Amino acid sequence: MRGRPHDEAMAEQFRADPDYATELLIEVCRNGGSAELAILLRQMAKAFGQDEGWSLADAERAIVYITGY
């Protein structure tokens, strides 16, 4: 039996805990590589209904919206 895809599991986690998603995004923006950021943006797009994917600008807007800075 196969488990569900990792992106699907992460999207579910992000929807259940948007604060975690925000903190992870901030951390990856600060200390992650471009490949890690691309994966996270893909997962966040799945979580929050952006079928065409998220850009770094979308991520920055989300951080500002959620954190206020």
Buried (B, 14 or more C-beta within 10 A) or exposed (E): EEEEEEBEEBBEBBBEEBEEBBBBBBEBBEEBEEEEBBBBBBBBBBBBEBEEEBEEEBBEEBBEEBEEE
